[in-house]
Amino acid sequence: MVLCLNRVWRLQLVKTTGLISIIAGIVLAVTGVATWFVVSSTLADQNITTTSDACLPDRTVKGPFTAFCQADIIEQHTLDITGGKTYAELDRDDPLRETAMTSSFLRASLFTSVLAFGVAAMAVGMGVLFVFIGLALRKLDPRDEVAT
């Protein structure tokens, strides 16, 4: 009788764990999708358009690829303006230092949005994985014992 109750308890525990996994997966996926749309909308509100010489030319910056391309071309233009020198390499009194600093800030902001898109995509992927794991746990049958 104790063995039977133990099996029932284990089955209930596994099914409950599966349900928790499914709920966590749905929350992760929904949060990831919401984050993606918030970041995309926020970027689009800035009305940034990639330059004609960017890797994705003349497009509104509202996704990870356009944000990355814009950050990359900002660096190229800044290095052209500063003669190939970065902010740290310019003299403190160099008037181009402010341009290089602004460029660094803009690039950091764009790369932060690229990172946010990546985290959002990872959350969606992990959410889907958790749902599948939860569904698999809910399908387990204690009668399917594995021989050891």
Phi, psi and omega per residue, in radians:
M1 nan -0.696 3.133
V2 -1.119 -0.701 3.126
L3 -1.096 -0.711 3.132
C4 -1.128 -0.802 3.106
L5 -1.117 -0.655 3.123
N6 -1.089 -0.718 3.114
R7 -1.143 -0.752 3.125
V8 -1.098 -0.771 3.128
W9 -1.091 -0.748 3.128
R10 -1.124 -0.732 3.119
L11 -1.082 -0.754 3.128
Q12 -1.113 -0.700 3.108
L13 -1.092 -0.775 3.134
V14 -1.138 -0.748 3.140
K15 -1.159 -0.670 3.086
T16 -1.147 -0.730 3.081
T17 -1.074 -0.706 3.086
G18 -1.076 -0.752 3.117
L19 -1.113 -0.757 3.101
I20 -1.071 -0.699 3.116
S21 -1.116 -0.726 3.116
I22 -1.109 -0.797 3.137
I23 -1.098 -0.783 3.114
A24 -1.085 -0.683 3.118
G25 -1.105 -0.740 3.123
I26 -1.133 -0.753 3.121
V27 -1.077 -0.792 3.126
L28 -1.057 -0.828 -3.102
A29 -1.112 -0.787 -3.140
V30 -1.126 -0.731 3.115
T31 -1.117 -0.710 3.111
G32 -1.099 -0.783 3.119
V33 -1.118 -0.760 3.130
A34 -1.078 -0.749 3.124
T35 -1.082 -0.761 3.127
W36 -0.992 -0.834 -3.102
F37 -1.206 -0.623 3.103
V38 -1.138 -0.808 3.139
V39 -1.130 -0.750 3.125
S40 -1.082 -0.768 3.138
S41 -1.138 -0.725 3.136
T42 -1.118 -0.735 3.091
L43 -1.126 -0.770 -3.130
A44 -1.086 -0.611 3.125
D45 -1.106 -0.362 -3.137
Q46 -1.380 -0.190 3.124
N47 0.955 0.761 3.100
I48 -1.568 2.319 3.071
T49 -2.107 2.345 3.118
T50 -1.151 2.596 -3.130
T51 -1.299 2.899 -3.098
S52 -1.174 -0.335 3.123
D53 -1.758 0.190 3.104
A54 -1.362 2.894 -3.137
C55 -1.140 -0.479 2.974
L56 -2.137 1.532 -2.970
P57 -1.270 2.566 2.985
D58 0.926 0.808 3.104
R59 -2.160 2.605 3.067
T60 -1.220 2.328 3.130
V61 -1.402 1.877 3.120
K62 -2.600 0.184 3.127
G63 -2.532 3.071 -3.062
P64 -1.154 -0.635 -3.084
F65 -1.274 -0.744 3.107
T66 -1.197 -0.621 3.103
A67 -1.131 -0.742 3.119
F68 -1.114 -0.789 3.140
C69 -1.084 -0.690 3.121
Q70 -1.166 -0.733 3.108
A71 -1.091 -0.699 -3.137
D72 -1.139 -0.760 -3.111
I73 -1.273 -0.517 3.043
I74 -1.072 -0.750 3.113
E75 -1.084 -0.787 -3.134
Q76 -1.072 -0.781 -3.141
H77 -1.143 -0.698 3.137
T78 -1.130 -0.754 3.122
L79 -1.133 -0.597 3.057
D80 -1.120 -0.748 -3.112
I81 -1.176 -0.705 -3.044
T82 -1.602 0.137 3.138
G83 1.238 0.546 3.102
G84 1.495 0.108 -3.127
K85 -1.714 2.487 3.067
T86 -1.504 3.037 3.123
Y87 -0.940 -0.810 -3.080
A88 -1.186 -0.437 -3.105
E89 -1.499 -0.268 -3.136
L90 -1.398 2.555 3.064
D91 -1.119 2.653 -3.123
R92 -1.048 -0.529 -3.108
D93 -1.599 -0.015 -3.117
D94 -1.213 2.183 -3.130
P95 -1.125 -0.334 3.120
L96 -1.366 -0.184 -3.110
R97 -1.089 -0.644 3.120
E98 -1.162 -0.676 3.073
T99 -1.078 -0.788 3.129
A100 -1.118 -0.648 3.127
M101 -1.168 -0.803 3.110
T102 -1.061 -0.711 3.088
S103 -1.044 -0.765 3.126
S104 -1.098 -0.717 3.130
F105 -1.138 -0.774 3.139
L106 -1.101 -0.775 3.133
R107 -1.106 -0.739 3.132
A108 -1.081 -0.712 3.115
S109 -1.125 -0.763 3.128
L110 -1.152 -0.718 3.113
F111 -1.179 -0.524 3.065
T112 -1.130 -0.694 3.096
S113 -1.179 -0.652 3.078
V114 -1.061 -0.759 3.102
L115 -1.096 -0.717 3.124
A116 -1.103 -0.693 3.066
F117 -1.080 -0.720 3.124
G118 -1.109 -0.755 3.120
V119 -1.146 -0.691 3.112
A120 -1.104 -0.765 3.118
A121 -1.122 -0.692 3.113
M122 -1.126 -0.691 3.126
A123 -1.100 -0.724 3.109
V124 -1.114 -0.818 3.134
G125 -1.060 -0.771 3.116
M126 -1.161 -0.636 3.098
G127 -1.077 -0.786 3.106
V128 -1.090 -0.749 3.118
L129 -1.069 -0.774 3.122
F130 -1.081 -0.686 3.109
V131 -1.089 -0.800 3.133
F132 -1.108 -0.719 3.093
I133 -1.093 -0.770 3.119
G134 -1.081 -0.730 3.100
L135 -1.111 -0.710 3.117
A136 -1.118 -0.731 3.115
L137 -1.122 -0.639 -3.137
R138 -1.209 -0.403 -3.122
K139 -1.518 -0.180 -3.109
L140 -1.072 2.477 3.114
D141 -2.130 2.206 -3.095
P142 -1.146 -0.276 3.116
R143 -1.315 -0.287 3.101
D144 -1.519 1.203 -3.129
E145 -1.322 2.452 3.080
V146 -1.594 2.250 3.118
A147 -1.268 2.359 3.116
T148 -1.947 nan nan
